[in-house]
Amino acid sequence: MPTLYRTALPPGPLDQDLLALLADVETATIGHFESSGFIAADVRPVFPARAMGRAITVAAPGRDGRVIYMAIDTLEPGDVLVISRLEGDGLACVGGGVTAAAKAKGAAAIIVDGPCTDPTEIASNGLPVWCRGVSAKTTSRHTQLGGEINFPVSCGGTVVLPGYCVLADDSGIYIADPARMREVAVQAKSRQQRSLAVRQHLLSGHSIFDFDRENSQ
């Protein structure tokens, strides 16, 4: 009988200096100069939140909730569980139990391109979750259809590989391999410094075009 679930070990942990570099980077800043690497805009946080960490990927079909708990058992502190819902069937695979288990493992967040359930309990648990709305229809850990852990997935229209770096906040979710994330973070921090000067200029009642002219030399 073929194995229902395929699992692989994730790449090594993210460098701590990369995470420190990302500490104040905003996804909306990255959106000024990057067009790819963003999860679909309708994947939104259940409550205002910010998270970053190593992607642990899950391909979760249909009503199978067992694969989610299998993935949770592999989590290390700071990991972000990135779940691809393969059928888009409106079933919630993330709720109070899943978030409680993931938080206990030290997860930084969960991202799923399908709905969640138990939003009040998720907020009470305090683990950031990004999802597509809420549904009372749910998966079950007693249903075994199969799935994959730590293989490439497509989540919210973006390809995510295990070990990729995830940056998520109230504006969106950006995901990239660690080397590219480092380049993007450096560029974003420089842009955010410039934005502070622009903000002061605008608060003084001056035109943005005056600022551009004065700083074009």
KAGISUL-V873083 format. One line per field, one symbol per residue. ss: DSSP state (A for helix, B for strand, O for the rest). A space follows every 50 residues. Layout:
ss->???
This chain:
ss->OOOOBBBOOOOOOOOAAAAAAOOOOOAAAAOOOOOOOBOOOOOBBOOOOO BBBBBBBBBBOOOBOAAAAAAAOOOOOOBBBBBBBOOOOOOBOBOAAAAA AAAAOOOOBBBBOOOBOOAAAAAAAOOOBBBOOBOOOBOBOOOOOOBBBO OOBBBOOBBBOOOOBBBBBOOBBBBBOAAAAAAAAAAAAAAAAAAAAAAA AAAOOOOAAAAAAAOOO
